[in-house]
Amino acid sequence: MGAAWTLIEPICHLLIFSVLFALLRGRSLTGIEYPVFVLVGMAPFLLYRNTALRLMDSLRENRSLFAYKQIKPLDTYLARVLVEACISATVYVILVFGFAWFGFDMAVGHPLQWVATLALGLLFAFSLGMVIALITHAVPGAKIFFRMAFFPLYFISGVLMPATYLPQAMLPILLLNPFLHIVELIRAEALPHYVPVAGVSANYVIAVTLVLLFVALGTYRARRLHLISTKNG
């Protein structure tokens, strides 16, 4: 069921929100088929969400491996990122072929920039996930807070609608969310006719990622022995 859910979850999201959007606004969105619009933004967001949240449990799930001295906690974090990336890539390829089978245009407008932005988003998710994992190792009760925090992020990161549809008065605050920048950039590079909202910047995502990575690796180095010696998380 766990393996099947990785494919069922995005399909359920696509079906539910495509039907709702078709009833409210019609099938197309600014010249783009709405299911394609959602898939292009939803698949990366689910990858980043799963990466960040699964890192919280990577120490507990792999604690027996620490009996081998050459295996460190950082290895479990990196392994989890690779596993999530491979699973998400497989699911995305299956969905793309399925969409193409039904006649949707799944061509990527700027493939190199698209891949680079996906990689930047994955690095951001890894940095964020490490910070979350270190926090929840020290405070295990914080896990439920971080899991719940991704629910509103799903709606305010432009996954289901263009950022231009979000409340304009709150846009300066919403743009503090790096996920919104990443999703908008991915769509702009994958969909030829999509224009990201003003204020979206790859430089902002890079800056936030570097800060999180510095904090994560610095904290990890200070607590690396404690991560192995305790059973928190």
Phi, psi and omega in degrees: 000324179296318179292319180293326183295331179299334177263324183291321184302305179297327179295318178298316179299314181298313183295313184297309186283333175293319178295315180298316181292323179297323179290327185272318189230354184102175188281329186257159181220110182048045178078008182241136176297129186300317178302322177293318178303314182292315182300317183298327179266328185287317183301312177296320182297318178296323176299312183292321177297312181296321179298311183296319184281324182290336177296335180299327185258001186294325178294314181296320183288337185241018186300327181296336181288342181288355172295336175270119188297335183283348180265125182247161178304324179299328178298321180292325177295313181295320180296320180296320178298315180297319179297312181296320180296317180294318179297312182295321178297319179296314179297318182295318179298317179299315180293321179297315178296323177296316178296316179298324178300323181270009172095009177280146178275111184251016179292143179263126185295314182230083189299320182293314178296325179297313179296319180297319179290321175300317179294320177298317178297322179293322177295321177297315180297321177297315180296314179296318180297322178295318178298315179297318181297320180291323178293313183288339174291322178282325181231084184303330181294347181282352182301316182296326178296313182292323177295319180289331183295333182283345178293308176294329178300328180300325184268333183261008178258011178073023181289319187261346181207158177298150180298337178292342178275347179287157180304119185295329180294332181262000185300318178302325178285318180296331181287354172287345180278112181298331179299325178297317178298315184295314181297317180296318180294319179298317180294320181297328181273336180269325184253115187301328186261007183269132179246119181291157180293150179298138180105348178287133185212133175290329180297324178296316179296318179298316181297314180296320180297316180296320179296313180297320181295320178297314179296316183296311183290324177295316179293321179299316181297323181288333187243012189298322179288325179293328179297327181277325188279343181247161182253016177296159176084000000 
